[in-house]
Amino acid sequence: LSLRHELVAGKVAHWEVDSVAPVAIISHVFGKGGELKAQAAAILFEHAIHSSEFPLDALACLPKMPWVIPAEEFSKRRDLRDCRIFTIDPPAARDLDDALSIEFLSNDIVRVGVHIADVSFFVHPDTALDREAQVRSTSVYLTQCMMPMLPLLLCEEICSLNPGVDRLAFSIFWDFDTSGKIIDHWMGRTIIRCCCKLTYQHAQEMVDGMGRDGIHSGGEALLPELHGGFKWNEVIDDVKALHEIAQKRRECRFKTGALRLECSKIVFAMDEDGIPYDIMLSKQVDSNILVEEFMLLANMTAAKVISSAFPDCALLRRHPGPSMRKLKEFEDFCYKNGFEVDVSSSGALHESLRKLGEELKDDSSLCSILMLYATKPMQLAKYFCTGQFKDREDDWAHYSLAVSFYTHFTSPIRRYADIVVHRTLAAAIEAEEILSESCLHSTDRSKPAEVHTLFSENQCKTRWFTGLTFDKEVAHSAAGKVALATAASKHKVPGCMVLNVVAEHCNERRLASRNVMDASDKLYLWAMLKRKQRVLSDARVLTVGPKFLSLYISGIAMERRIYYDDTEGLQIEWLEATGTVVLDLASQMGTLKKNRHGKHRTVDDVAFVVNPAYYGSVNLDNETSADAIHKVQESFYENCEMNGKTDSGTNEDLNGDKKVLPLVLPLTLRLLSPVTVSVYAVGGENGPFDIAVRLYLSSYLYQSPVS
């Protein structure tokens, strides 16, 4: 069996003392190293991600098809099928787990609803399906596919809030006054029927001024099918009203100390075979903010309720404060480069970054670097059981959101933690129902005197645990304790020890999922660069020293290093006093230098150098220096392509209409110096895949290989 160019997984069995290499046992063969499918399979294997195949015992827990909502559920839930409810998601989304609604109760009161798929109705505790979902813990999204946490029958059909069909949901309503203050809220299980599936683009066009008939000012808008007898002008008005409230909520959050760190993310354009041929940097638009604000509010509301009702066994999410050492390094970096920042709190840092963003609006690359540096001190947010931090509620807080209580409630189709939170919320609601029954029978003199007294004072109140304020007196009463314990047992809310284990596993799987997404994006970027052979981009120097420099590559939103020490034909002068390096071609191509490992580099390993002498005959009369370089550069590549003398790729750039020009040797570099680079793919069949960069330079002294 030949494994040449095959990508495999193996385990070292033993390594003899006198052997230069160990003996390994190959456990998996993924395929050719240069193929996307094989590399993607290796990424999943490396991070222990389950395949999309589910065990038979888990599939046996699924409802029989065709499935309809059981008749008894209509008596247990609020029927919201006549409400105008809609989803807003990416165009390719099929697991729709959240929807929105808005209703104007009066001139002064607006009711906003968030409706979440009621996955816990189908995934029962201690079943094979529940155990499988807990092991997977999260759906894993790769660039072109998804490994689901739940079988597709649930996540894309029965649970997904698809338009025009009846679905079970967990809903939260808030009543807002004209100032944006929440004056009341309600949560409970519901039945909904979404009227349409909007994309973020649809919602953005509505926010930007789409006519009330569904036609945008720029022409015809391709809107989805609308169900339920509603009209597009109603939906458009709803989206605009939600946007206004979301903007107010966002402004309020940031005023009270929230922090937003927006780092650039690449998105790919794919051909019909799923191979990337181009990339662009994604930007958050108002429609993203619209959805995000209400999902955040739902998560905060759920967190407050479950942590109050079950203070020893609620699953919350905490975000510790940043590393003070790294935060000080960021502050020093900004100070040395003339940027004023206040890192005393999350809110102060956000305001500083906002102001810097306005000052640097014409320098997106530098703005991205500052945002990147600001993220480095931040710690990861983690799930935890409240009982683990009993009597230490300060440790429950979420630093970047600047709130005391936070959890995940809004994505139960793709996160197991949300299912646990749904069960805990259901227990809090159930406890209220148990107490309401006690309230109805409170005149029974056989009841304890404490119960009779308690409910005679709260005869009309039923939302002791899930209302706007939590009634501690009721919760701490004997009747309240019994009701909460009974409901927790019925819905199998995990105890503290079990929940600690669940939280740690969810944290570990969430981090693995994040690493898989990053690796997948890198893989597809590698595939695109391999296809193009090379692309050009602007970059900025992040660190510089006598042996290497680190760069932020604007076109791919990525950090890369270039090592230039011990390079044949390259002269390096390091000026430590000023933190500056000067690079130039050596005047004499002397004896090949080797480092202590016996390796060496050539100029071509460090830089893609072009020689204007080989650009051909070009008329440069009356040209500016930049235009002249660009003109001879284009002439050079045309000459090379006609003569078949280059394998240097397409020479496309990642900066849109702005042309990327080579820098001229000798080159002086210091912190934040702008440079131009050539970005290309390495590895695959002959080693690990990676993204490499070389400086893009110009010199008359360089002997071009195409000469």
N, C-alpha and C positions, 0 to 999 in steps of 0.2 A: 504493500500500500504506500503510494507516494503522497506525502503531505506538503509538497513544494507549493508555496504561495497559499496554503490553506490556513485559515484562522481557526485556532483550536484553543480549548481550555484544558489545563492539566494540573496535576498535583505532584509535588516532589515526593518520591517514595523513599529514596535514600541517597546519600552523597558520600562516597568513599573518600577517605582522607587523601589518598594519593591520586584522586581523579580530578581532572580539570573541569568536569561538568557533572551535574547531578543526574540521577535516573528519575524520570517522571512518568506518570501514568496519564495518558490522555483520556479525558472523560467526555469531551464533546468536540465535534467537528462542525463548525458553523458554515463553512463554504469558503470561496475564494476571498482573500483579504481585500481585494480591490472592489468588491461588490457591496452595494448599500445594504442589501438584505442580510448578508452575513455579518456586517459590522453592527447593524441594529440588533440582531439576535445576540451578539456578544455583549452589547451594552446591557440588555435586559438580564442576561445571565450573570454578569458581573455584579449587578445590584439586586440579585435575587428577586426579580419581578416575575410574578406568576403569568403564565400565558392566558389567553382568552378562554381556554377550555376549563369548564367547571366539572367537579366530580358529580357522579350520578346521584349520590344522596343529597347533595345541595340542590340539584335540578328537580329532585322529587318534591321539594318544598314549594315549588312554584305553583300558582293557581292554574286550574285547567282552563283551556281556551275553548270557545270564546268566553271572556270574562266580563261580567257586568257588576256594578256596585250592588252589594247585598241590600235587600230591602230594609233590614234593621238599621243600617247606617244612616238612613234618611231621618230616623227619629233621634239619632244620637248627635247629629251634626247640624250646623247651620247650612242651609241650602243657599248658595250664592250663584247659582247657575244663570240667574237673570242679571247679574252684575257685569259691567264692562271691564273685563280682566284680560290682560295681554302680556305676552312674553317679549323680552328684548334680548337677543343673543347674537353671537357670530353667525354668519350665513350657513356654515356647515354644521352647526350644533344640532345634535339629535337627542341629547339627554337634557331636556328642559326641566330644570328643577325649581325655577323661581319665576313668579309673575307679579304684576303690579296692577293696582286699581286706584282710582281717586273719585271721590263723591263730594259734592258741595252741599252740605247740610243746611247752610244758611249763608247770609252775606259775611258772617264772621267766623264760621267754623267749616273747616275742610277735613274730610276723613280720607286718609291714605291707607291702603292695604298692601301688605306683602304676603304672598301666598306661596307656600313651599310644598313640594311633593311629599305626601305622607308615606314615606318609605317604610317607616316602622310598622305600618299596618300589615305589610307583606313579609317583613323580616322579623320573625319572632325570636325572642331570646332563647339561647341554649338549643337552637336547631342547627342542623348541618349547614344550612344557608347562612345563618348568623355567624357560625364559626369560620366559614370560608371568607365572608365579608370582613370579619375581624382580622384574620390572617393577612388578607390583602391590604386592608386598612384604607386604601385610596385608589382611585382610578389613576392610571399613569398615562400621560399624554406625550407621545413622540411627535415629531414634526408632521408625519403623514398618517399616523394611526393612533389608536388608543387601546390600552389594556384595561378593561372595565373592572370595577370592584364587584359589580353585580351582573348577573346574566342579562343579555341584551333584551330579553322579554320584559324585564323590569325597567332597565334604565332607558330604553328607547321606545317602549310601548306603554305598558300598564301604569308605570309611575310617571313617565314623562308628560309634562303639561302641554300636550299637543292640542292645537286649536280644533274647536268643533266637537270635542268629545268630553264626556263627564269624567272627572278625576277627583280622587281623594286628596285633600290638602290640609296642611297646618297653617293657619292664617293668623296674622297679627295686624290689628287696626290701630291707628293713632288719630286722635282728633287734634288738629292744630288751630290756634287762633290766628288773627291777622298778623301778629308779631312773629309767628313761627314757633311759639311755645306750645309744647304738648300739654293739653289739659286733661286728657284721658286716653287710656288704651285698653284694648281687649285682645285676648288670644284664645284660640280654640281650634278644634277640628271642624273642617268644612267640606263641602262638595262644590266644585267649581267647574266652569266650562269656558275656557279661554276663547276669545273672539278672533284673535289673530296672532300670528308669529311674526314679530317685527325683527329686523336686523338692526345693529347699531347704526348702519348707514341710513336706514329708513327713519329711525328716531332722530338722527342728526339733521336730516333734511327737514323734518318737521320743526325742530328747534330753530333751524336757520331761516325758516320763512316759507315752508311749503304752504300753498293755498289751502283753504279749508275744504276744498273739493278733492284734495289729494294730488294736485298738480303743482310742482315746484316752479318757481319763477324762471328757472332755466330751461324748462321743457317738461316732458311727460315723466312722471315717476312710476316705476314698476312696483306697485304695491301688492302684497299677498292677498289671498282670499280672505274676505271678512265674513264671519259667521254671526248668528244670533240676531239678525235684523238691525244691527247697529249701522251707523253711518260714519264715513271717514272723517267728517268734520268733528264728530264727537271724540274719536280716538286722537286726532291731531290736537284738539283742545286739551285733552287729558295729558298728552305727552308734554305739551308746553307748560301746563300748570305744574306737573311733577318736576319739570326742569327748574322752574322758578323756586319751588320749595327746596329742592336739592341744593341749589346754589346758596340759598340762605343758610341751610344746615351746614354746608361746607365752610362758609365764611365764619359761622359761629364756632365750628370745631377748631379751626385754626386760631381764632381769637382766644380760645380757652386752652391752647397749648399743644394742639396736634401737630405732627410732623409728617411731611410727604417727601419721600425721596424717589424721584422718577428717573430711573436709568434707562438708557436707550436699549431697545430690543429689536433684533432683526426678524423680518418676515420674508418668506420665499415666494417667488413666482415659479410655478411648476409647469412642465410640459405635459402632454397627454399620457406619458409613461411614468409620471410622478418623479421626474428628474428635475432638480432646480436649475433654472437658467438665469435667474436674476434675484437680487435682494433689495430690500429697502428698509429703512428704519421706521418702526411703528410709532405713532403718536397718540396719546390719549385725547379723546374729544369729549365734548359736553355730554353726549349720550352715554359714554362709559361712566362718567361722573354721576349722572342721573341714577343709574342702576346701583352703582357702588355705594352711594350715600344711604339709600334705603336698606341695602343689605347690611351695611355697618350698623344702622339703627336697629334692625331686627336682631342682629347678634348681640348687641349691647342690652336690648330689652330682655332677651331670653336669658342672658347671663345673670342679670340682676334678679330675675324671678327664681331661677333654680338655685342660685347661691344663697338666697334668703330662705327658701323653703327647705333646702337640704344642705345646710352649711358644712356638713362633714363628708358629703359624697356627691358634690357637683363637679362636672368636668368643665373646667374653664381653660382659657388660653392667656398666658402671661408673656409679657415682653420685658425682660430685664433692661435696666439702663445700659448705656454703651460702656465699653472699656475706657476708663478714664485715661489710661496711658495713650491709647490710640487716638482718643479724642484730643488730647493735648498735642499729639503729633500733627493732627489735621489743623488745629488752631495755629501751630507754629508754621506749618506750610503756607497757610493763608497769609499770615503776618509777613513772612519773608518775601512774598510775591505781591504785597500791596493790597490784599483783600481783607476787608474787615468782617469778622464773624463773631457772634456771641454764642457760646456753647453752654451757657449756664443752665439751659433747660431745653426740652424738645421744641417748645413754642418759639423760644428765642433763636434756636438754630434754624427752624423753618423760615422765620422772618428774614434772617440774614441771607439764606439761600435764595429766597424770593427776590430780595433787593439785588443780589449779585446777578440773578438771572435777567433782571431788567437792564442792569448795566452792561451785561455781556450778550445781549440779544443778537448782536451781529457776529458773535463768535461762538457758535454752537459747540464747537469742539472743546474749547476751554470750559464752557458751561458744563458739558458732559463730564469732563475730568474732575471738576469740583464736586459734582454730584457723586461720581465714583469714589472719590476720596472721602466724602462724607459718609458713605455706606460702610466703609472698612471698620470703623469702631463699633458698629452696631452688632448686637448679639441676635441670635435666632429666637423668634417667639416659640413657645412650647406649651403643649397641653399639660395640665396638672390636675390632681384631685385636691379640692379645697381642704380636705382633712389633713393633707400633707403639710399645709401651712396654717394650721389652726392657731388662732390668736395672733396671726401675723398677716393681717389683711393688706398691709402695705406691699407685701410681696406678690399679691394677686394682680397688681396694676399692669397696664399695657402702656409702655413708654411712648411709642410713636403715635398711638391714638389718644394718649393723655386721658385715659378713663380708668376707673377703679375696677370695673368688671367687664370681661369680654369672653366670648366663646364662639363656637361655630355652630350655626343652626340652619343656614340657608342652602347647603349643598349635600343633602343626605344621599343623593344618588351616587356621588363620587367620593364621599368622606364618611368613614365609619363613626368618627367622633360626633358628627351631626345626628346620627341615628341614636346614639346614647343620650344626647341632649334632648331629642324629641321624646324619648321614653321618660326622661326626668320631668320634662314639662307636662307630659300627659299625666304623670303621677301627681304633680302639683294641682292640676285641674281636677283630677279624680278626688283628691283630698277635699277640695272645696265642695264637690258634689256630695261626698260623705257627710260633711258638716252641714250642708243644706238639708239633707234628710234628717239629721239630728235637730236642726232648727225647726223643721215642720212638726216634730214630735216633742218639742221642748216643754210642752205643757204636761207631758206625762210625768206625774209625781214620782214614778219609780226611778226616773233618771237622777243622777247625782245632782246635788244642789248647785255645784260649780257650773255644770252645763246649762241648767235652767237660767241662772243669773247671766251667764255670758251671752246667750242667744237672745234673751229678752232685750238686751241693750243693742243688739246688732240684727234685729229681726229682718230688716230689708237688705242687709248687706250679704252678698254671696261671693265676692271676689276678694277674699281675705289674703290670698297668697299670690294671685296673678294680676291684681289691679295696679293702679299707678303708685299706691303706697302699700307696703307690706305690714300686715297687722301682727305685730310681735305678741301682743297679749293673747290673741286667739291661737297663734302658733305654739306658744309656750304653755297653753292650758292643757289639762289632761286630755280633753276631747280633741284638741288640735294635734297633740302628739300622736294619739291613737290613729287619727285620720291620715296623717302624713305617713306613719309607719305602715298602715294597711295599704295605702295607695302605692308606696314604694315597693312593697312586697308583691302586689299584683302586677306591676309593670316591670318588676325585676330590675330595679335600679341597683347597680353594683355598689357594694360596700367599699370602704376606703382602700383596703388592701388590694382588692381585685381591680379597682379603678386606677390605682397607681400603675399596675402592670399594663392595663389597657392604654393609659396615657403615654407611657414610655414606648410602647410598641407603635402607637400612632406617630409619635415624634420621629422614631427611627425610620418608619416607612415613608413619612412625608419628606424627610431629608433625602432618602433614596430616590423618591419620585422626582424631586427637584434636580438631583444630579443626573438622572436619566434625561430629563428635558434639556438640560444644558449640553450634555454629551450628544444628544440627537441633533440639536441645532448646529453644534460644531461639525458633526458628521455631514450634514446636508450642505453646510458652507464649504466643507472640504470637497464634496462632490461637485459643487458649482465651480469652484476654483480649478479642479482637475479638468473639468469640461472646457473652461476658458483658457487654461494653462497659466494665466496671470492676469491680475487686475491692478490698477494703480489707485492710490488713495493718499489723501493728506493725513498727516499724523502729528502728534506733539510728543516731545520728550518728557517722560515722567521721572526717570532717574538717569544719571549719567556718571560714569566712573572711568577708570583707566582700562578696564577690561570689557565692559559691555554697557549698553544703554537699554532702558525700557521705554517702550512707546505705547501711546494710546492711538489705535488706528480708527480714525473717525468713520470710515466707510463700513466697518464691520463691528464697531462698538466693542473692541476687544484689546486687551493688553498683550503685547508680544515683546520678546527680547532679541537683541542682535549682539552677538559676541564678536569682537574685532581684535582681541589680543592675539599675538602670534600669528598674524596673517601675512602671508607672502605678498610682497609688493605694496603693502599699506603702511604708511608712516603715521604714527600716533603720538601726539604730544598732549600729555595730561597736565593741566594747570590746577593744582589742588587748591590754591589760594582763592581762586575765583570759581571753582567747580565747573571748569570748562575743558572740553576736549577738542583738539584740532585734528582733523583727518585729511590726509592727502596721499596721493600716489607716491611711492618711494622713488627717489631720483634714479636709483639703480636697482634692478631686479636681482637682488643678491641671493646668497645661499638660502635654501628653504629652511625656515624656522620651524621648530617643533616644540610643543609644550611637554610637560613632564609625563603625559600619558602617551607620548609618541604620535599625537594627532597634529594635524595642521589645517589651516584654512587658506583659501585663495581669495583674491579680491571678489571673484564671482560669488563666493559664499556669503559675502558681507553686503555687496552692493550690485545693483543692476546699473552698469555704467555705459553711457552712450558717448560716442566721440563725434563732435560736430564735423570733423574732417571727412567723415564717411556719409554725411547727409546728402551729398550730391551737389549739383550746381543749382543754386537757388538765388534769385534776385532779392537782396535784402535792403535795397535802397529805400530810405525814408521809413524804415521799420523801427519801432521801439524795441528795446532789448528783449522784453518778454515775448512780443510778437515774433521777433526773429528766431528765438529759441523754438517757439511752437511751430513756426513755419518749416525750419530745417528738420525738426523732429518728425513732422508728418512726412516730409520728403524722404527721410532716412528709412522709415518703416515701409513706405511705398516701394523704395528701391530694394529693400531686403525681401519683401514679399514677391516682387517680380522675378528676383534671381533665386528664390528659394533658399536663402542663406540664413534663415532664422527659424528657430522653434520657440520663439519667445512669447507666443500667444497672441491674443487679440488686442492687447494694449488698451482694453476698455478701462474707464475709470469709474470710481464709485461716488463721485462728487456731483452728479447731475450734469448741468450745463457748464459748470466750472471745469476748465481743463487742468489736469495735473501736470506740472512741468518739473523737469529734473533740477536739482540743486547743483551748483557749480563747485567743483573742487578748486582749492582747498576749502574745507567746510568746518566752521566753528559751531559747536553745539553746547548748549547749557540747558538748565531746567526750563521746560515749557517752550523750547525752541520749536518752531514749525518746521517739519520736514516732509518730504514726499517719499513714498515707499511703494515697492512692488510686492503684492501679496500673492502667495501661491500655495498649492497643496503638496504635501510630502507624505511618504509612507503609503500604507495600504497593503499592497502585495509583498513589499519587502520590509515591513516594519509597522509600528503603530501609526495610524493616520494622525496628521497634525496640520496646523496652519502655520506657515513660515513667512517671514518678511525679509526683504533686503532694502537697503536705502536705494533711492532712485537718483542717480548722479550723472553729471556731465563733465568730461575732461578731454582736452585735446591730446593729453599725454597717454591716454589709454589706448592700447592696441586691441581694437575690436576683433572678436573672433569671427566676424563676418567679412573682414577685410580680405 
